[in-house]
């Protein structure tokens, strides 16, 4: 079973979003997210073209949430992952990956047992260096910058499911297979 996930997280509509960048609910989390002004969220939205297809409304965006990805992999029985939009993250000097949620001093590396915890949880981030290079012309996974490959490796490690394919643009030819 192949799961498809973006290299960052998006959400449409209301509800908890621990790793959100630039949204109202992220005000309390801005120090941890590294986006106190909302500028990173705006950049991610623009570069990733994160707008609703029908409505044109801006999607909510945030750092990759490995807790959520692990949960999705577990309940869906994923055996492989396809990671999309890695190229969007070229616009960032530093990347964050949520590896756990913290609530009342307890770290949860799994989806919290109660929705109320999810609503108030603080993300626990790993920080990784960005790569800055445009990835859209890369045609072989081995030719990605080492920082981009390290990012993919870390997501794979945190999710517990092999990432077999990575996209670096919207065209079919911009899909790279990891061997």
C-alpha positions in Angstrom: 0.0 0.0 0.0 1.6 3.3 -1.1 0.9 6.4 0.8 1.4 9.8 -0.8 2.4 12.8 1.4 3.9 16.2 0.9 7.3 17.2 2.3 5.4 19.6 4.5 1.8 19.6 5.8 -1.3 21.4 4.5 -4.8 21.5 5.9 -8.1 22.9 4.7 -10.6 24.2 7.2 -10.7 24.6 11.0 -9.2 22.3 13.5 -5.9 21.6 15.4 -2.7 21.9 13.4 0.3 21.7 15.7 2.9 22.5 13.1 1.1 25.4 11.4 3.1 28.3 10.1 1.5 31.7 10.1 -2.1 30.9 11.1 -4.0 32.2 14.0 -3.6 29.0 16.0 0.1 29.1 15.5 0.5 32.4 17.5 1.4 30.4 20.7 3.7 28.1 18.8 5.5 30.8 16.7 8.7 30.6 18.7 9.0 26.8 18.3 8.0 26.9 14.6 10.5 29.6 13.9 7.9 31.8 12.2 7.0 34.6 14.6 6.0 37.0 11.8 4.1 34.5 9.6 6.6 35.1 6.8 7.6 31.4 6.4 4.0 30.3 6.1 3.4 32.9 3.4 6.5 31.8 1.6 5.5 28.1 1.8 2.0 29.0 0.5 3.3 31.0 -2.4 6.1 28.6 -3.5 3.9 25.5 -3.1 0.9 27.2 -4.7 -1.2 26.1 -1.8 -4.6 27.4 -2.8 -7.9 25.5 -3.1 -8.6 24.3 -6.7 -12.2 25.3 -6.7 -12.4 28.2 -4.2 -8.9 29.6 -4.6 -8.7 29.9 -0.8 -5.3 29.7 0.9 -4.5 26.4 2.5 -3.1 26.2 5.9 0.6 25.1 5.8 3.1 23.8 8.3 6.2 21.8 8.9 6.2 18.1 8.3 4.4 16.2 11.2 6.0 12.8 11.6 3.5 12.0 14.4 0.6 12.4 12.1 2.4 10.6 9.2 3.3 7.6 11.5 -0.4 7.4 12.6 -1.6 7.5 8.9 0.9 4.8 8.0 -0.1 2.6 10.8 -3.9 2.8 10.4 -3.6 2.4 6.6 -1.0 -0.4 6.6 1.4 1.6 4.3 4.3 -0.3 2.9 5.8 2.5 0.9 5.7 6.3 0.7 5.7 8.7 -2.2 7.0 12.1 -1.0 5.8 15.1 -3.1 6.8 18.7 -3.3 10.4 18.4 -1.9 11.3 21.3 -4.3 9.1 23.7 -2.3 11.4 23.4 0.7 14.4 24.8 -1.3 13.1 28.2 -0.3 14.0 27.6 3.4 17.4 28.0 5.1 16.3 25.9 8.0 13.7 23.1 8.2 11.8 21.7 11.1 10.2 18.3 11.4 7.8 17.5 14.3 8.9 14.3 15.9 6.6 14.4 18.9 3.9 16.4 20.7 4.4 17.8 24.2 1.5 18.2 26.5 1.7 19.0 30.2 5.4 18.0 30.2 4.8 14.6 28.5 6.1 13.9 25.0 3.9 11.8 22.8 5.7 10.2 19.8 2.3 8.7 18.8 -1.1 10.2 18.1 -2.5 11.4 21.4 -5.2 9.2 23.0 -7.6 12.2 23.5 -8.5 14.9 21.0 -8.1 17.6 23.7 -4.4 16.8 23.9 -4.0 17.2 20.2 -5.7 20.7 20.4 -3.2 21.9 23.0 -0.1 20.0 22.2 3.2 21.8 21.4 5.3 20.3 18.6 8.7 18.9 19.5 10.9 19.7 16.5 14.1 18.4 15.0 15.9 21.1 13.1 17.6 20.3 9.8 19.6 22.5 7.4 18.0 23.5 4.1 19.7 23.2 0.8 18.8 26.3 -1.1 19.4 24.7 -4.5 16.7 24.5 -7.1 15.8 20.8 -7.3 13.5 21.0 -10.3 16.2 20.0 -12.9 17.5 17.0 -10.8 16.7 13.7 -12.6 18.5 11.2 -10.3 17.9 10.9 -6.6 21.7 10.6 -6.0 22.2 14.1 -7.5 20.0 15.8 -4.9 22.0 18.0 -2.4 23.1 15.9 0.6 20.9 18.1 2.9 17.8 17.2 0.8 18.7 13.5 1.0 19.3 13.8 4.7 15.8 15.4 5.1 14.2 12.5 3.2 16.2 10.0 5.3 15.0 11.6 8.5 11.3 11.6 7.4 11.7 7.9 6.5 13.3 7.1 9.9 10.5 9.0 11.8 7.6 7.6 9.8 8.9 4.0 9.8 7.9 3.4 6.2 10.3 3.4 3.2 10.1 6.5 1.0 10.5 5.0 -2.5 9.8 8.0 -4.7 10.3 11.8 -4.3 8.9 14.5 -6.6 10.9 17.7 -7.3 8.3 19.3 -9.4 4.8 18.8 -10.9 5.9 16.9 -14.1 6.0 13.2 -14.3 9.7 13.4 -15.3 10.4 15.2 -12.0 9.7 12.0 -10.0 12.9 10.4 -8.6 13.1 6.8 -7.5 15.1 5.9 -4.4 17.0 2.7 -4.9 
